[in-house]
C-alpha cells in the first residue's frame, strides 16, 4: 500500500513502544493490551526529506501519524501557485479528513526532513473506531485544532525542532556559533515541561544511531547539528554534513564575503538542496561594516530562500537567527499611498520605541522606498532627512512632458532613487527586503528580490500615466499598488513569523462638484484655480489603484498587527505634509500598541 521504505511491525521493545505512544495524543489513553494489538494494524515507514506523503486531489485511503520529523502542508491556489498553509509536528495526525469524508486530499503533504510515520488504512482505521469509539472524538478534536491553526488567525508557534549550521568557510566554526546560538534560543524560547535545553551536536556525533537521535529530539527543546563542509580545497566529513542536512527542519549555510567554493562543491550543494525546508544563507560581515559586501559568485550560486547579513556574531545578531528558527521573526510591510506614506516613518518610530525588532521588510510604491531605506539600516532621523530631500524640498514629479507615455519624464524620480540607493543590490541590505510592482505584460504581481534596488523601486512607484513604466527583459512594470498595495501575503509566505502591516492606501471616493464635464471651466484650471472637479493626475492615480482594493482587504486580514494611520484626508500628491503625516502615524501606532495585551516581542 505504501511506496516508501517500510519497517517491520514486529521486534519493537516494550519500553520503546510505550515511549512512542505516550507522545501521541490519539493513542495516549489506550491500554497496553490494545496498543500491542494496534501495532499489528500499523504500517511503519520512513519518508525521506523532500518526498511527498500524498498529493492534493489524490484519494484518501489512509491516515498517518508522524512519529519523528516534520511535514509541510501546501495547497495550489486558483492561479496554480503552491502556497504553504501549515506544518505537521511529531505526534500529530494527517490525512484523516479525506479518510473520514471520502473526499480527495485537500492539500499536498511533504517531508521537510527525514521523517518516521505509521499509517492506518481504511479497514484498520474502521476496526480501531469500532473497538474504541472515543478515539473518533479525539481525532475530530485534533482535526478541528489543526484547521483553526492553519486557516484561522496566524499563530506564533515554534516551527523548527532541529536546525543545521553548515559552515562553508574554514574560518567560521559552526560549533562555536552553534553553542552561542543555542544560548540565545533558550533565552527566547525557554525549555518547557520536562524538556532539556537545546543540545549542540558536532561531527563526533556521527556514530549516534537514528533511534538515539529521535530520542534526543524528544527530550531536548531542539537540536543543533553543526558541520564544517569545506576546508582548503577538500570536503570535510561530507557524510556528516549530509546527515545534518537531512535531519534538519531549518538549514543555515554560513559564509563570509570572501568565501570561495569550487564548482564541484557548489554542484554538490545544489544537488542535495531539499524542498520545502527553509534554507538561508548567513553572511557574516565585520562588526564595523556600514554596508554588506557582495559575496563571491560561487556562493551566490547556492539556492537560498533568504540571505541574512549579520555584523559579526554579537548577541543582537544571533537573536535575529533565533527569531527566524522559532517562527518569531517580525516582518514589516508598508503600503503605497503617495504622500500618506510619510506616516510609515511615525509608525516605525513607535515600533522602535516599543522595542519591537524588525527582521524582514517589504512594501509597495512609496512604502517600498521607506522599507528599502529601513533595510539598509537608516535610522528614523535618516529616513526623515532623506525623504524630505527626495519629496519635500522640491516636487519629484513635475518634469512634465508631452504625454505620449506619461505626464512626466520620470527623470527626477530616477535621479533621486539613484542618489540614495546607488548601485546597491537586494543582497546588500541588513534585513531581507522585497518590493512589488505590477507586471502589465503578464497581468500579475512582480516580486523584486534580486538586482539593483533603485530599479525595483522605480518600477514599484511608476503610477500609470504619471510616470513612465520600467521595462525589464521586455516586461512592462508599473506601480505595485495597481495589483497589490499591501503585500502581507508575500511576507507571510516566507513563514518566518508574525506580519506587521501599515496600510495608508485607504482612498476616499472621488467627489465632483460640477454637474458635467461638458461645463468644466477649463480656464480656471489653466490658472490653477479651484474647479470642483478632479484633475487628470487624481483621476490617473485613482484609476491605477482602485482595482487592488479588494485584494488589499484580504491582505489586511493576513496581518497579525495592522496599523491604519488616519491620513485619508491627505491628497496623494501633497508632498509638503511630511511632519503632519509622521505625527499622525506615530500617535496612531502608540494607541494601537497600548491595546496589545501581551506583546510577543
Phi and psi in degrees as a GROMACS rama.xvg file:
@    title "Ramachandran Plot"
@    xaxis  label "Phi"
@    yaxis  label "Psi"
@TYPE xy
-98.6641  138.519  UNK-2
-98.7007  33.0976  UNK-3
-122.907  179.879  UNK-4
-69.2385  114.573  UNK-5
-92.5777  150.089  UNK-6
-108.332  151.196  UNK-7
-68.62  142.528  UNK-8
-76.6937  -16.0852  UNK-9
-99.3543  169.005  UNK-10
92.6779  0.156649  UNK-11
-74.5711  131.644  UNK-12
-71.3131  148.389  UNK-13
-58.076  -42.4241  UNK-14
-65.5951  -39.4673  UNK-15
-65.4273  -37.8851  UNK-16
-63.5334  -47.2205  UNK-17
-60.932  -45.5421  UNK-18
-62.56  -36.7937  UNK-19
-64.8804  -49.6659  UNK-20
-75.4211  -23.6327  UNK-21
-62.7206  -26.1969  UNK-22
-88.069  -0.956303  UNK-23
-109.608  108.263  UNK-24
-56.1429  -32.6056  UNK-25
-64.2545  -31.5103  UNK-26
-117.2  7.53618  UNK-27
-61.8709  -33.8944  UNK-28
-91.7666  1.61869  UNK-29
-78.3265  148.759  UNK-30
-70.124  162.591  UNK-31
-61.8341  -38.9058  UNK-32
-63.2093  -43.1863  UNK-33
-64.5482  -39.4256  UNK-34
-63.2672  -38.4879  UNK-35
-63.4298  -39.9304  UNK-36
-66.9564  -36.5704  UNK-37
-64.9778  -35.5807  UNK-38
-61.0773  -24.5301  UNK-39
-71.9582  -19.2717  UNK-40
-92.8854  -12.8799  UNK-41
-92.6498  149.142  UNK-42
-113.378  111.398  UNK-43
-91.9902  137.799  UNK-44
-155.656  164.361  UNK-45
-107.578  135.418  UNK-46
-116.499  110.041  UNK-47
-64.5044  154.826  UNK-48
-55.1167  133.873  UNK-49
87.8729  -9.16531  UNK-50
-86.7521  138.484  UNK-51
-77.009  139.907  UNK-52
-78.9163  -45.0022  UNK-53
-159.701  164.219  UNK-54
-108.918  152.888  UNK-55
-58.5556  131.833  UNK-56
94.1745  -11.551  UNK-57
-73.5843  161.191  UNK-58
-71.6544  144.746  UNK-59
-96.2569  88.4106  UNK-60
-107.076  6.67289  UNK-61
-159.47  157.301  UNK-62
-112.163  145.365  UNK-63
-127.428  147.757  UNK-64
-124.301  128.732  UNK-65
-85.1538  118.781  UNK-66
-85.1957  -47.2152  UNK-67
-149.26  155.356  UNK-68
103.928  -159.191  UNK-69
-154.65  143.379  UNK-70
-118.552  150.624  UNK-71
-109.811  138.456  UNK-72
-111.623  121.141  UNK-73
-129.872  153.368  UNK-74
-129.335  155.81  UNK-75
-99.2709  122.77  UNK-76
-81.941  -174.518  UNK-77
-67.9423  -16.1105  UNK-78
-94.4425  4.73122  UNK-79
80.2653  14.6108  UNK-80
-98.9049  140.569  UNK-81
-81.0012  134.763  UNK-82
-132.867  125.765  UNK-83
-76.4896  130.004  UNK-84
-116.36  -5.59916  UNK-85
171.792  -175.533  UNK-86
-132.28  153.611  UNK-87
-112.637  122.068  UNK-88
-98.8124  164.019  UNK-89
-55.2922  134.199  UNK-90
97.5338  -10.1767  UNK-91
-98.1413  157.91  UNK-92
-99.101  160.394  UNK-93
-152.341  145.686  UNK-94
93.8228  -1.41182  UNK-95
-72.6516  -28.7298  UNK-96
-63.1257  -49.2915  UNK-97
-66.5683  -35.5146  UNK-98
-64.8084  -40.7915  UNK-99
-80.5901  -32.4974  UNK-100
-92.0335  -22.0827  UNK-101
80.5168  2.2069  UNK-102
-85.8329  162.056  UNK-103
-63.6246  161.977  UNK-104
-58.29  134.177  UNK-105
-90.1189  -5.77858  UNK-106
-155.395  166.948  UNK-107
-99.9053  133.469  UNK-108
-117.913  128.001  UNK-109
-131.183  145.516  UNK-110
-72.8812  121.323  UNK-111
-70.8903  -32.7908  UNK-112
-149.237  177.7  UNK-113
-53.6242  123.986  UNK-114
-132.635  151.514  UNK-115
-115.93  131.775  UNK-116
-137.465  166.712  UNK-117
-128.664  153.852  UNK-118
-121.819  145.797  UNK-119
-118.158  120.095  UNK-120
-79.5794  178.588  UNK-121
-57.2224  -47.5825  UNK-122
-68.3551  -40.8944  UNK-123
-65.7025  -38.6867  UNK-124
-64.1765  -42.0165  UNK-125
-64.0764  -39.475  UNK-126
-64.2698  -38.1644  UNK-127
-63.6746  -43.5468  UNK-128
-66.1319  -40.387  UNK-129
-62.4624  -40.9745  UNK-130
-76.7033  -34.3323  UNK-131
-133.903  79.9778  UNK-132
-57.0338  -30.4636  UNK-133
-65.8115  -20.3367  UNK-134
-62.6462  -32.7574  UNK-135
-63.3678  -45.2174  UNK-136
-66.5417  -36.5023  UNK-137
-63.636  -40.7859  UNK-138
-64.7985  -42.4169  UNK-139
-63.6524  -38.5627  UNK-140
-64.5588  -44.0611  UNK-141
-63.3576  -39.2893  UNK-142
-63.6315  -44.2858  UNK-143
-62.8275  -41.2791  UNK-144
-62.5688  -41.2348  UNK-145
-69.9143  -37.904  UNK-146
-62.3256  -39.9787  UNK-147
-64.2392  -41.5305  UNK-148
-65.794  -39.0333  UNK-149
-84.7285  -33.9258  UNK-150
-112.562  -6.86975  UNK-151
-93.3187  -157.359  UNK-152
-58.9726  139.8  UNK-153
-60.8863  144.782  UNK-154
-108.999  167.198  UNK-155
-109.012  31.4288  UNK-156
-69.5553  154.201  UNK-157
-68.1558  135.341  UNK-158
-100.982  -35.5735  UNK-159
-111.684  118.927  UNK-160
-96.4027  -20.2014  UNK-161
-133.064  130.729  UNK-162
-126.485  134.147  UNK-163
-104.736  129.288  UNK-164
-110.754  108.132  UNK-165
-114.683  109.985  UNK-166
-82.3024  131.431  UNK-167
-100.248  0.811154  UNK-168
-126.267  130.063  UNK-169
-63.8376  -19.2222  UNK-170
-89.9131  -2.7645  UNK-171
-111.194  114.297  UNK-172
-86.6687  114.596  UNK-173
-66.3911  -34.195  UNK-174
-70.2928  -39.4028  UNK-175
-60.5402  -48.1531  UNK-176
-65.7379  -35.4197  UNK-177
-62.1239  -43.8244  UNK-178
-65.6007  -38.5967  UNK-179
-68.658  -40.2865  UNK-180
-67.0933  -37.6751  UNK-181
-58.9311  -40.6733  UNK-182
-62.3934  -43.8335  UNK-183
-68.9098  -35.7055  UNK-184
-63.3337  -43.3321  UNK-185
-70.7224  -24.3589  UNK-186
-72.2388  -43.6617  UNK-187
-73.3888  -41.1284  UNK-188
-132.094  78.2504  UNK-189
-62.5569  153.156  UNK-190
-58.3408  141.351  UNK-191
-118.616  154.632  UNK-192
60.9012  -132.624  UNK-193
-98.3348  14.8129  UNK-194
-70.8169  144.405  UNK-195
-88.7707  162.041  UNK-196
-62.0795  171.988  UNK-197
-57.5258  134.228  UNK-198
-110.221  135.757  UNK-199
-101.166  128.421  UNK-200
-115.793  122.705  UNK-201
-102.76  -168.62  UNK-202
-62.7456  -22.242  UNK-203
-72.0982  -5.32942  UNK-204
-90.9142  7.89138  UNK-205
-64.1612  -23.9165  UNK-206
-82.8036  -7.18224  UNK-207
-68.6988  134.306  UNK-208
-74.9095  163.404  UNK-209
-60.0295  -42.9902  UNK-210
-60.6341  -41.0312  UNK-211
-67.0579  -38.4536  UNK-212
-61.7347  -41.7442  UNK-213
-62.0004  -39.2494  UNK-214
-65.2165  -42.9308  UNK-215
-61.8131  -38.7926  UNK-216
-64.5789  -31.2527  UNK-217
-72.9547  -38.6805  UNK-218
-92.7105  -18.0778  UNK-219
-102.843  152.913  UNK-220
-59.5389  -40.9969  UNK-221
-164.05  164.472  UNK-222
-117.253  138.926  UNK-223
-112.479  114.407  UNK-224
-93.9371  123.768  UNK-225
-119.067  131.495  UNK-226
-142.028  141.553  UNK-227
-99.2349  113.503  UNK-228
-83.494  -39.2587  UNK-229
-144.469  135.631  UNK-230
-148.104  114.356  UNK-231
50.5042  53.696  UNK-232
87.5848  2.8459  UNK-233
-138.806  152.475  UNK-234
-77.7842  136.232  UNK-235
-103.008  113.717  UNK-236
47.0972  61.0509  UNK-237
-60.9105  -28.0864  UNK-238
-63.7  -41.8664  UNK-239
-68.1942  -39.5997  UNK-240
-61.5023  -42.754  UNK-241
-65.6327  -37.4971  UNK-242
-66.2051  -42.8014  UNK-243
-56.9999  -44.3783  UNK-244
-63.3305  -42.8394  UNK-245
-75.848  -23.5033  UNK-246
-86.6888  -8.47848  UNK-247
-94.0697  141.199  UNK-248
-78.3225  -26.7335  UNK-249
-142.864  132.326  UNK-250
-119.612  127.055  UNK-251
-110.871  123.333  UNK-252
-98.5961  124.864  UNK-253
-101.06  133.579  UNK-254
-154.293  170.936  UNK-255
-121.748  164.396  UNK-256
-58.3591  -25.6102  UNK-257
-90.5108  -1.8503  UNK-258
-64.2314  131.047  UNK-259
-120.667  136.435  UNK-260
-123.031  129.789  UNK-261
-63.1729  157.498  UNK-262
-58.7935  -38.8841  UNK-263
-65.5192  -33.8705  UNK-264
-69.4744  -42.0535  UNK-265
-60.6739  -45.0993  UNK-266
-62.1611  -38.107  UNK-267
-64.3073  -42.078  UNK-268
-67.487  -40.1546  UNK-269
-65.5921  -38.8859  UNK-270
-63.6198  -34.7985  UNK-271
-96.7969  12.8242  UNK-272
-71.3954  119.007  UNK-273
-105.424  137.343  UNK-274
-99.656  155.222  UNK-275
-106.384  34.2971  UNK-276
-66.8905  148.356  UNK-277
-64.9587  129.346  UNK-278
-124.469  109.257  UNK-279
-113.064  141.474  UNK-280
-94.9049  117.171  UNK-281
-101.233  113.348  UNK-282
-100.309  120.34  UNK-283
-95.1209  118.314  UNK-284
-109.691  161.332  UNK-285
-57.7784  149.692  UNK-286
-61.6684  -26.6915  UNK-287
-93.3404  4.30362  UNK-288
-64.9803  130.437  UNK-289
-81.0528  -39.5552  UNK-290
-133.812  137.26  UNK-291
-59.8813  136.363  UNK-292
-80.3601  154.062  UNK-293
-77.5669  129.446  UNK-294
-66.8935  166.217  UNK-295
-62.0977  148.551  UNK-296
-54.903  -34.422  UNK-297
-63.5627  -35.2154  UNK-298
-73.9405  -37.7499  UNK-299
-65.632  -18.6906  UNK-300
-72.7632  -17.6165  UNK-301
-69.027  133.884  UNK-302
-70.9721  122.86  UNK-303
-139.069  141.445  UNK-304
-73.4518  -43.9982  UNK-305
-136.428  148.184  UNK-306
-104.856  119.447  UNK-307
-105.44  113.17  UNK-308
-95.8848  125.169  UNK-309
-121.049  141.397  UNK-310
-83.8477  102.478  UNK-311
55.9427  -148.548  UNK-312
-133.699  47.4239  UNK-313
-69.6577  168.58  UNK-314
-55.7172  -43.4783  UNK-315
-64.3974  -36.6  UNK-316
-69.2593  -42.3546  UNK-317
-68.1678  -30.8713  UNK-318
-60.6416  -34.2274  UNK-319
-66.5976  -41.7087  UNK-320
-62.2533  -39.7729  UNK-321
-63.2994  -40.2896  UNK-322
-67.0496  -34.9582  UNK-323
-62.765  -47.17  UNK-324
-80.0799  -16.5539  UNK-325
-97.2384  5.06734  UNK-326
71.4837  29.7943  UNK-327
-123.941  19.3249  UNK-328
-77.8629  127.126  UNK-329
-84.4013  122.906  UNK-330
-106.2  119.63  UNK-331
-101.205  127.408  UNK-332
-121.703  125.924  UNK-333
-113.552  127.966  UNK-334
-85.0198  164.465  UNK-335
-82.796  161.82  UNK-336
168.846  23.3491  UNK-337
60.896  -137.751  UNK-338
-61.8416  -23.3787  UNK-339
-61.8854  -23.7687  UNK-340
-63.7395  -15.5829  UNK-341
-54.7283  -31.1663  UNK-342
-65.3753  -17.0661  UNK-343
-55.9996  -37.8161  UNK-344
-64.6321  -38.6306  UNK-345
-65.073  -39.7523  UNK-346
-65.3425  -43.7689  UNK-347
-59.8979  -41.9696  UNK-348
-59.5945  -44.0176  UNK-349
-66.1156  -39.8221  UNK-350
-63.5243  -41.5777  UNK-351
-65.3127  -41.2143  UNK-352
-64.5497  -31.6862  UNK-353
-78.1788  -7.13904  UNK-354
83.6892  15.6476  UNK-355
-80.6634  117.362  UNK-356
-72.4289  143.657  UNK-357
-110.861  115.782  UNK-358
-103.586  -29.6896  UNK-359
-139.34  147.584  UNK-360
-137.605  150.41  UNK-361
-158.654  166.206  UNK-362
-175.312  178.215  UNK-363
-133.456  146.318  UNK-364
54.962  -130.065  UNK-365
-64.8708  -26.821  UNK-366
-62.2172  -30.1739  UNK-367
-70.4896  -33.7024  UNK-368
-66.8487  -46.6326  UNK-369
-68.0122  -38.7001  UNK-370
-63.4399  -39.574  UNK-371
-63.3564  -41.8604  UNK-372
-64.1778  -41.2084  UNK-373
-63.0421  -40.794  UNK-374
-65.1089  -28.9274  UNK-375
-79.6529  -5.13768  UNK-376
97.6919  11.7018  UNK-377
-62.5566  135.707  UNK-378
-75.9756  172.42  UNK-379
-59.2037  -40.2816  UNK-380
-65.0896  -40.8507  UNK-381
-68.241  -38.1475  UNK-382
-58.0538  -46.3349  UNK-383
-60.9231  -50.854  UNK-384
-62.7089  -44.4988  UNK-385
-70.7207  -39.1433  UNK-386
-66.9099  -36.3938  UNK-387
-62.4485  -44.8852  UNK-388
-65.3066  -40.2782  UNK-389
-75.7024  -34.2805  UNK-390
-122.215  -25.5076  UNK-391
-99.1566  -45.5877  UNK-392
-59.6828  -32.8409  UNK-393
-152.334  150.992  UNK-394
-63.6722  124.076  UNK-395
-79.3159  -12.4958  UNK-396
-128.96  54.8217  UNK-397
-125.605  17.7198  UNK-398
-86.8074  71.282  UNK-399
-67.6265  152.947  UNK-400
-149.292  174.642  UNK-401
-61.7992  128.522  UNK-402
-78.0598  59.8526  UNK-403
-71.8165  -38.4099  UNK-404
-119.149  -39.4516  UNK-405
-156.782  168.198  UNK-406
-70.0327  -26.3382  UNK-407
-122.428  163.715  UNK-408
-79.0555  -25.9437  UNK-409
81.4192  4.34794  UNK-410
-66.7238  -36.7805  UNK-411
-66.4396  -42.7727  UNK-412
-62.981  -43.7644  UNK-413
-61.3376  -46.3248  UNK-414
-61.8854  -39.0762  UNK-415
-72.295  -36.4086  UNK-416
-65.0051  -41.9033  UNK-417
-64.8466  -34.3545  UNK-418
-63.4722  -42.8392  UNK-419
-91.9519  -25.3217  UNK-420
-112.15  -11.806  UNK-421
51.6481  -136.691  UNK-422
-104.383  21.7532  UNK-423
-65.0069  146.173  UNK-424
-108.682  171.436  UNK-425
-63.0032  -24.8003  UNK-426
-79.1793  0.866857  UNK-427
-112.548  28.8398  UNK-428
-106.736  152.756  UNK-429
-81.1334  -21.7232  UNK-430
-118.541  140.937  UNK-431
-54.42  135.068  UNK-432
-135.545  141.823  UNK-433
-142.133  159.254  UNK-434
-143.391  167.574  UNK-435
-126.102  148.448  UNK-436
-128.524  179.498  UNK-437
-112.65  122.593  UNK-438
-90.4821  104.008  UNK-439
-72.8402  -22.4752  UNK-440
-69.9587  -45.2216  UNK-441
-91.1782  -17.1988  UNK-442
69.1396  38.2806  UNK-443
-147.089  170.743  UNK-444
-74.9762  135.728  UNK-445
-104.828  118.82  UNK-446
-94.7003  126.377  UNK-447
-107.712  118.346  UNK-448
-138.127  -0.624621  UNK-449
-139.057  161.005  UNK-450
89.4862  -168.906  UNK-451
-71.6313  134.996  UNK-452
-66.1754  -42.8854  UNK-453
-61.3687  -35.8585  UNK-454
-66.1511  -42.0939  UNK-455
-65.0941  -40.9303  UNK-456
-66.1631  -38.3464  UNK-457
-62.1053  -37.9445  UNK-458
-68.5873  -39.9707  UNK-459
-68.4393  -22.2596  UNK-460
-105.711  7.73211  UNK-461
-82.8412  81.3431  UNK-462
-63.5947  122.209  UNK-463
-55.6025  130.547  UNK-464
91.1983  -25.0753  UNK-465
-95.1797  -50.4905  UNK-466
-118.007  144.119  UNK-467
-62.5529  147.32  UNK-468
-69.8283  163.503  UNK-469
-93.2855  143.356  UNK-470
-113.292  118.954  UNK-471
-127.168  116.027  UNK-472
52.5307  39.5048  UNK-473
81.8292  -1.87659  UNK-474
-93.1402  140.041  UNK-475
-96.2364  115.785  UNK-476
-114.258  132.006  UNK-477
-130.182  -174.299  UNK-478
-48.0389  133.84  UNK-479
-61.7533  -26.4256  UNK-480
-65.1403  -18.0973  UNK-481
-61.5953  -38.6298  UNK-482
-117.453  -29.3924  UNK-483
-154.032  95.1533  UNK-484
-83.4919  -16.416  UNK-485
-138.028  81.5489  UNK-486
-76.6446  54.0215  UNK-487
-67.319  -27.6641  UNK-488
-63.624  -37.0294  UNK-489
-68.0129  -43.2678  UNK-490
-61.5575  -41.4864  UNK-491
-65.9782  -33.5133  UNK-492
-65.1654  -20.1683  UNK-493
-65.2967  -27.7264  UNK-494
66.6074  32.4224  UNK-495
-102.617  -8.92914  UNK-496
152.83  -165.999  UNK-497
-63.938  148.845  UNK-498
-111.632  128.482  UNK-499
-110.895  121.923  UNK-500
-113.412  143.166  UNK-501
-123.536  110.545  UNK-502
-106.845  113.488  UNK-503
-117.505  18.0491  UNK-504
-91.7961  0.68513  UNK-505
-61.1732  124.74  UNK-506
-120.444  123.863  UNK-507
-68.3703  145.124  UNK-508
-59.0074  142.987  UNK-509
-64.0291  134.7  UNK-510
-118.96  133.08  UNK-511
-118.991  127.748  UNK-512
-94.83  7.98718  UNK-513
-112.194  150.725  UNK-514
-71.6487  -29.5077  UNK-515
-162.506  142.134  UNK-516
-67.0704  -14.1836  UNK-517
-63.9893  -27.5403  UNK-518
-101.759  18.1225  UNK-519
-64.1992  121.451  UNK-520
-75.1435  82.9023  UNK-521
-63.6794  -29.7593  UNK-522
-66.5607  -28.5655  UNK-523
-70.0888  -40.3438  UNK-524
-64.8309  -35.9394  UNK-525
-60.7366  -36.4163  UNK-526
-96.7093  15.5631  UNK-527
58.9391  37.8748  UNK-528
-95.9038  155.108  UNK-529
-63.2998  130.423  UNK-530
-111.962  -18.8428  UNK-531
81.6782  4.95999  UNK-532
-126.236  145.637  UNK-533
-63.7333  139.534  UNK-534
-79.9937  174.747  UNK-535
-64.0137  -36.5492  UNK-536
-65.2871  -42.7199  UNK-537
-63.7163  -40.3731  UNK-538
-63.8402  -41.242  UNK-539
-67.2058  -42.6175  UNK-540
-62.9589  -45.805  UNK-541
-64.7188  -41.7861  UNK-542
-64.6849  -34.6434  UNK-543
-74.4341  -25.0988  UNK-544
-110.108  -12.069  UNK-545
-66.3083  -31.5554  UNK-546
-70.3694  -18.0132  UNK-547
-92.6268  -0.23498  UNK-548
-67.9044  -39.2648  UNK-549
-64.6391  -40.7309  UNK-550
-64.9506  -38.1439  UNK-551
-64.1283  -32.2596  UNK-552
-63.5674  -41.953  UNK-553
-68.4603  -33.9031  UNK-554
-69.1993  -35.486  UNK-555
-61.8001  -35.7433  UNK-556
-67.1664  -19.4652  UNK-557
-89.1203  1.54566  UNK-558
-89.2837  132.128  UNK-559
-71.4432  -31.3834  UNK-560
-139.396  123.466  UNK-561
-121.955  131.174  UNK-562
-112.488  134.911  UNK-563
-132.175  77.1606  UNK-564
-53.6145  139.576  UNK-565
-78.4268  75.4461  UNK-566
-121.952  23.7887  UNK-567
-60.7803  -28.2104  UNK-568
-77.8834  -9.33946  UNK-569
-81.0043  123.912  UNK-570
-68.2258  142.399  UNK-571
-58.826  -24.9501  UNK-572
-110.157  25.4366  UNK-573
-84.9664  75.9932  UNK-574
-68.5659  -14.252  UNK-575
-87.8495  4.68794  UNK-576
-95.7724  23.653  UNK-577
-54.93  -55.818  UNK-578
-63.2574  -41.1414  UNK-579
-63.5211  -45.5524  UNK-580
-66.7894  -40.089  UNK-581
-61.0719  -43.0592  UNK-582
-64.2345  -39.9822  UNK-583
-60.8396  -45.4759  UNK-584
-63.9866  -41.4403  UNK-585
-64.9447  -49.7762  UNK-586
-63.7886  -40.4179  UNK-587
-63.4918  -43.7684  UNK-588
-64.0516  -39.8717  UNK-589
-59.8808  -43.589  UNK-590
-62.1725  -44.2554  UNK-591
-66.1841  -44.5531  UNK-592
-64.9547  -32.7259  UNK-593
-67.1624  -18.9009  UNK-594
-92.3796  -6.47429  UNK-595
-78.46  112.449  UNK-596
-69.8833  -46.5953  UNK-597
-128.592  85.8522  UNK-598
-56.7867  137.386  UNK-599
-88.5598  -9.52134  UNK-600
